[in-house]
Amino acid sequence: MAVRPELVKTRRLVVKIGSRTIANDAAFPARLAGQIAELAARQCGAVVVTSGAIALGWSRLGYKAKPKEVALLQASAAAGQSVLMRRYDEAFAELGLTPAQVLLSYADLADRERLNNAREALGALLEAGAVPVVNENDTVATEEIRFGDNDQLAAMVVPLVGADLLVLLTDVEGVLDERGQRISVMAPDAQWTQMSVKSDRVGSGGMGSKVDAARKASRSGAAVVIAPAGRANVLNEIVSGADVGTLFPRLGPPLKARKHWIAFTLRPKGALLLDAGAVRAMREGKSSLLPVGVAGVSGAFNAGDSVRLLALDGTEVARGLTRLGTVDVARAAGKKGAELEASFGAAAAELVVVHKDDLVISG
Ligand code: GLU
């Protein structure tokens, strides 16, 4: 019986698979293929986000253990990605499914034009009935510009393909409470840091990252389920509304894809400190941030970059795209009227630091 009826209507699902599953469960790709074929039969498209390139690659290069240096990890990923794809290719082909490799880096998704290209390509693949198989483009991703891990990447793929469900597969039953019991439905305000977090040495995610990714994806209007990869028919159980894993219900109203991108994909390049009046105005959600509300600035950014908007006590109030670079914000901060005009001339009348269309309240 469907105890989660809202999942029964799922039309597009993103499923994330960890390195541990790929490395330890040789039968997994075939099981996944079977489930995706069943999903297709119920008009539900699937996008796979998979780790495992590094886990499958390092021994092929003669390394004795998983390396720690970035260059060796990148090399491992390059050696393992083709093996990873071959596993999916073979398993999917058995059932007449066509997997299609998509490698993404943070720089691709941080750039609107490249992101739109990725969106179009993914859309065309789904339209053609193929199954996009996404991984991070590890050879060009150094530590500073990584997605973090593939749980985070999966959360960014959700708005990109307009998915209504994200399933993060793992090797435990779901999110566990202090007594080790599975939590069936996560309350929107639950503190995940209190819960037992199982460390994950093969992959890089761990439960903390999954819960974080789940929260992000749920802001785009998707439901999220963290569920065990080892369960035979787990995806179809989930879209049949069964009580499997931990559900993060859809949090409405969903952020539009562009606002979700500002809030969760872009990395802030600096911060603006807001006075109390500006904090109130931001939280009401209807105003742009004007120079007069800015009390301080940190970081080094240009017009168009992402910045954090902080209250004076350091709490993050919002994120947004700034229309002024660091130097101009510093010059304009706290000013209005004639004072602003003295620094910026006639342009002062239209000076906005962060326009409300480019602003997302943190929450
Ligand atoms: N992209 C890495 C790989 O395929 C894994 C990243 C992660 O573990 O999240 O090996």
Boltz pocket constraint, residues with backbone or C-beta under 6 A from the ligand:
constraints:
  - pocket:
      binder: B
      contacts: [[A, 19], [A, 50], [A, 51], [A, 52], [A, 53], [A, 54], [A, 55], [A, 77], [A, 135], [A, 136], [A, 138], [A, 148], [A, 149], [A, 150], [A, 151], [A, 202], [A, 203], [A, 204], [A, 205]]
      max_distance: 6.0
